[in-house]
Amino acid sequence: MASITIRNLDDEVKELLRRLAAENDRSMEEQARVMIRAAVDGQIGPVGRIDQIEKTLRDLTSSHNLAVPIAAAPGKIVPRGSLSGKRILLIIGGGIAAYKALDLIRRLRERGAAVRVVMTSAAQEFVTTLSVGALSADHVFTELFDRNDEHDVGHIRLSREADLLVVAPATADLMARLANGHANDLASTVLIATDKPVLMAPAMNPKMWAHPATRRNRATLGKDGIAFIGPAKGEMAESHEAGEGRMAEPLEIVAAIEALLDVSPKPLSGRRIIVTSGPTHEPIDPVRYIANRSSGKQGHAIAAALARLGADVRLVSGPVTIADPAGVKTIHVERAQEMRDAVEQLLPADAAVFVAAVADWRSENSAGEKIKKVVGEGPPVLRMVENPDILAGVGHHSQRPGLVIGFAAETQDLLRNADAKLRKKGADFIVANDVSHESGIGPSGVMGGDRNRVRIVSKAGVEEWPEMSKDEVAARLAALIAERLKTIVV
Ligand SMILES: Cc1cc2nc3c(=O)[nH]c(=O)nc-3n(C[C@H](O)[C@H](O)[C@H](O)COP(=O)(O)O)c2cc1C
């Protein structure tokens, strides 16, 4: 463990430290740690000589004069829990953005993560091991050939004892080393020895980022399964140049870590949501049926997006050729009446989203045997009757879910039809999509295609969403549902 020797402080500093430690009922070592933490946190506070103490402690550490462990500093870090129990190995590369790694450590520890840090030798030109160690409350690893570290932990254990390795900032050189399989310092050796996921947050001058060599390395690392966050476009700290190369902000990196470790907040956990999807098939006889062009892509994507936000999703799907979404309980039906029965059996629920293109009519006289073509008799006459209106049925049901959303696929008068549907069917929202050829969406159109442009019609008005993929519509709608359900108490 990295450490500092209090007895080597000069007398004046030592006396000040002793007094402060006594005032705060702490040991001198603990007082030193708290003050270093406060200094690197940027909160100088009411303590007069903190700069001098910090400088002295910094000098001592850099001269390797170590004896007192820099262990968990008491005080300000309050675990907020989203990363509770997770172990992150943070590798800090040698770029200007290394200063942001200090904030990243704090943000991770605030969320309950244990953070161990490896610093490249270039990184130590930008931030000190003292600051990093004080914030991470752990020893900082810097050398591959350090006899003590290798004996205590060892580079292999270091690389395996984490749940995730994060490289921030990832320099062009570090990316190049890993892309080419180098293991010539502790950082690259740990990266190549690990069996855990790796997230890189590159940061460099825009010209370096745009260089074909860096582009190649980025592509290779992506193929090798390395996840990336950023870089973003913006002003570069060192050069007053602007462009793509700024490291992602610490909170963006935290969000990427939460997503990779699948600990991101699940706003819909504990919520039960019914989704219908696909067409219905209304039989004419055992081999023929009336159907429509719905593929189920939008409804299935919505079911999957709701499940990702933690909802207990029950999907009632008409006949489709796509796979059941992961993490969703799917009930397969054929006809509108079966879909209605399945939905009603699933009540009560917190929300219901009716995406299925349910046939409005069915043949009342569908035949039990295949209808034969008889010369001279002409075509059979189908007597059409209305199918149950599943949306209206649930919208006015005694067990109506708190949130009811319908879809309106229209080829004309989109908004007027959607508005009428909203009122008649007792829905909170109608998601209106223009399924006409004039919608201008892709060669395959909305029905069957992968893209959609929807309007959200509610009593509050109409919200237009731009054209996007059906997955994006699903994610956005799931977020809207999560937001609305926050205000609905069941
Ligand atoms: C002032 C200064 C700033 C630098 N900033 C960056 C940077 O932001 N990104 C980068 O890839 N390299 C940067 N470099 C170059 C790296 O420090 C250099 O390539 C080093 O070998 C990287 O070592 P590492 O990958 O082991 O950390 C910078 C160098 C200097 C002198």
The ligand as an SDF file (V2000), in Angstrom:
LIG
                    3D

 31 33  0  0  0  0  0  0  0  0999 V2000
    1.6180   18.0160  -22.7470 C   0  0  0  0  0  0  0  0  0  0  0  0
    1.2930   16.6960  -23.3810 C   0  0  0  0  0  0  0  0  0  0  0  0
    0.0110   16.3480  -23.5650 C   0  0  0  0  0  0  0  0  0  0  0  0
   -0.3350   15.1440  -24.1670 C   0  0  0  0  0  0  0  0  0  0  0  0
   -1.6390   14.8140  -24.3210 N   0  0  0  0  0  0  0  0  0  0  0  0
   -1.9630   13.6650  -24.9320 C   0  0  0  0  0  0  0  0  0  0  0  0
   -3.3320   13.3140  -25.1290 C   0  0  0  0  0  0  0  0  0  0  0  0
   -4.2630   14.0410  -24.7390 O   0  0  0  0  0  0  0  0  0  0  0  0
   -3.6130   12.1510  -25.7560 N   0  0  0  0  0  0  0  0  0  0  0  0
   -2.6390   11.3190  -26.1900 C   0  0  0  0  0  0  0  0  0  0  0  0
   -2.9570   10.2910  -26.7890 O   0  0  0  0  0  0  0  0  0  0  0  0
   -1.3340   11.6080  -25.9930 N   0  0  0  0  0  0  0  0  0  0  0  0
   -0.9790   12.7510  -25.3820 C   0  0  0  0  0  0  0  0  0  0  0  0
    0.3400   13.0690  -25.1980 N   0  0  0  0  0  0  0  0  0  0  0  0
    1.3480   12.1120  -25.6120 C   0  0  0  0  0  0  0  0  0  0  0  0
    1.4680   10.9680  -24.6210 C   0  0  0  0  0  0  0  0  0  0  0  0
    1.7520   11.4510  -23.3350 O   0  0  0  0  0  0  0  0  0  0  0  0
    2.5300    9.9950  -25.0780 C   0  0  0  0  0  0  0  0  0  0  0  0
    2.1200    9.4040  -26.2990 O   0  0  0  0  0  0  0  0  0  0  0  0
    2.8180    8.9230  -24.0580 C   0  0  0  0  0  0  0  0  0  0  0  0
    3.7950    8.0550  -24.5770 O   0  0  0  0  0  0  0  0  0  0  0  0
    1.5910    8.1180  -23.7280 C   0  0  0  0  0  0  0  0  0  0  0  0
    1.9360    7.1510  -22.8030 O   0  0  0  0  0  0  0  0  0  0  0  0
    0.8810    6.1620  -22.1850 P   0  0  0  0  0  0  0  0  0  0  0  0
    0.0210    5.6870  -23.3040 O   0  0  0  0  0  0  0  0  0  0  0  0
    1.6800    5.0690  -21.5790 O   0  0  0  0  0  0  0  0  0  0  0  0
    0.1290    6.8830  -21.1400 O   0  0  0  0  0  0  0  0  0  0  0  0
    0.6890   14.2630  -24.5850 C   0  0  0  0  0  0  0  0  0  0  0  0
    2.0210   14.6230  -24.3650 C   0  0  0  0  0  0  0  0  0  0  0  0
    2.3100   15.8190  -23.7890 C   0  0  0  0  0  0  0  0  0  0  0  0
    3.7670   16.1850  -23.5970 C   0  0  0  0  0  0  0  0  0  0  0  0
  1  2  1  0
  2  3  1  0
  2 30  2  0
  3  4  2  0
  4  5  1  0
  4 28  1  0
  5  6  2  0
  6  7  1  0
  6 13  1  0
  7  8  2  0
  7  9  1  0
  9 10  1  0
 10 11  2  0
 10 12  1  0
 12 13  2  0
 13 14  1  0
 14 15  1  0
 14 28  1  0
 15 16  1  0
 16 17  1  0
 16 18  1  0
 18 19  1  0
 18 20  1  0
 20 21  1  0
 20 22  1  0
 22 23  1  0
 23 24  1  0
 24 25  2  0
 24 26  1  0
 24 27  1  0
 28 29  2  0
 29 30  1  0
 30 31  1  0
M  END
$$$$
